[in-house]
């Protein structure tokens, strides 16, 4: 993943901004779309607040879709290879597969639903 500066994010058009940050919240580029309207960001904390506010101000239905769209730990999306690069790296760094068998992972996912 390429490093993008805050100044560069502030200068991007909306499409480029969403491409750069669209996977920050798994499979929810709408969060970056809404946050883009708050530019320019003075610092990373302001960017984080804008993305958080985008989620907090969304409808309950959209929030639920966001939660349901997040992949299970070592779940079907991981096995199918459909995670974003960030989630793949996150799950790999946690050594989740080392601790959970497929049966345990699917059981955990069922209890969380």
C-alpha positions as CSV (number, residue, x, y, z in Angstrom):
1,X,0.0,0.0,0.0
2,X,1.4,3.4,-1.0
3,X,1.8,6.0,1.7
4,X,-0.4,9.1,1.1
5,X,0.2,12.3,3.0
6,X,-2.6,14.3,4.6
7,X,-1.8,17.2,2.3
8,X,-2.3,14.9,-0.7
9,X,-5.6,13.6,0.7
10,X,-6.8,17.1,1.2
11,X,-5.9,18.0,-2.4
12,X,-7.5,15.0,-4.1
13,X,-10.8,15.1,-5.9
14,X,-13.6,13.1,-4.3
15,X,-13.1,10.0,-6.5
16,X,-9.3,9.8,-5.7
17,X,-10.0,10.4,-2.0
18,X,-12.5,7.5,-1.9
19,X,-10.0,5.3,-3.9
20,X,-7.3,6.1,-1.3
21,X,-9.5,5.5,1.8
22,X,-12.4,3.5,0.6
23,X,-11.3,0.3,2.2
24,X,-10.4,1.9,5.5
25,X,-13.8,0.7,6.8
26,X,-14.2,-2.7,5.3
27,X,-16.4,-2.8,2.1
28,X,-17.9,0.6,3.0
29,X,-16.5,3.3,0.7
30,X,-19.5,5.5,1.6
31,X,-17.7,6.3,4.9
32,X,-14.8,7.9,2.9
33,X,-17.3,9.6,0.5
34,X,-19.1,11.3,3.4
35,X,-15.8,12.2,5.2
36,X,-14.4,13.8,2.1
37,X,-17.0,16.6,2.5
38,X,-15.2,17.7,5.7
39,X,-11.9,18.5,4.0
40,X,-9.4,20.0,4.5
41,X,-8.3,18.1,7.6
42,X,-6.0,19.9,9.9
43,X,-4.5,16.6,11.2
44,X,-5.1,12.8,11.2
45,X,-7.3,13.1,14.3
46,X,-9.6,15.4,12.3
47,X,-9.7,12.8,9.5
48,X,-10.5,10.1,12.0
49,X,-13.3,12.2,13.6
50,X,-14.8,12.8,10.2
51,X,-14.9,9.1,9.3
52,X,-16.3,8.3,12.7
53,X,-19.0,10.9,12.3
54,X,-19.8,9.6,8.9
55,X,-20.6,6.2,10.5
56,X,-22.3,7.6,13.6
57,X,-24.6,9.9,11.6
58,X,-25.7,7.2,9.2
59,X,-29.0,5.3,9.4
60,X,-29.4,2.3,11.6
61,X,-29.8,0.2,8.5
62,X,-26.5,1.4,7.1
63,X,-24.7,0.8,10.4
64,X,-26.1,-2.8,10.5
65,X,-25.0,-3.4,6.9
66,X,-21.5,-2.1,7.9
67,X,-21.3,-4.5,10.8
68,X,-22.6,-7.4,8.7
69,X,-20.2,-6.6,5.9
70,X,-17.1,-6.9,8.2
71,X,-15.5,-10.3,7.7
72,X,-15.5,-13.0,10.3
73,X,-12.2,-13.9,11.9
74,X,-10.7,-16.6,9.7
75,X,-14.2,-16.9,8.1
76,X,-15.5,-17.6,4.7
77,X,-14.2,-14.3,3.2
78,X,-10.7,-15.1,4.4
79,X,-10.9,-18.7,3.0
80,X,-12.3,-17.4,-0.3
81,X,-9.7,-14.7,-0.6
82,X,-12.2,-11.8,-0.8
83,X,-10.9,-9.8,2.1
84,X,-9.4,-6.4,1.4
85,X,-5.6,-6.2,1.5
86,X,-5.8,-4.4,4.8
87,X,-8.0,-7.1,6.4
88,X,-5.8,-9.9,5.0
89,X,-2.7,-8.2,6.5
90,X,-4.5,-7.6,9.8
91,X,-5.7,-11.1,10.2
92,X,-2.3,-12.5,9.1
93,X,-0.5,-10.4,11.7
94,X,-2.8,-11.8,14.4
95,X,-2.0,-15.4,13.5
96,X,-5.8,-16.1,13.7
97,X,-5.5,-19.3,11.7
98,X,-3.0,-20.7,14.2
99,X,-5.6,-20.5,17.0
100,X,-8.8,-21.3,15.2
101,X,-9.8,-24.3,13.2
102,X,-12.3,-23.9,10.5
103,X,-14.9,-25.4,12.8
104,X,-14.1,-23.1,15.7
105,X,-14.1,-20.1,13.4
106,X,-17.5,-20.9,11.9
107,X,-18.9,-21.6,15.4
108,X,-17.6,-18.2,16.6
109,X,-19.1,-16.5,13.7
110,X,-22.5,-18.1,14.3
111,X,-22.5,-17.1,18.0
112,X,-21.7,-13.5,17.0
113,X,-24.7,-13.2,14.6
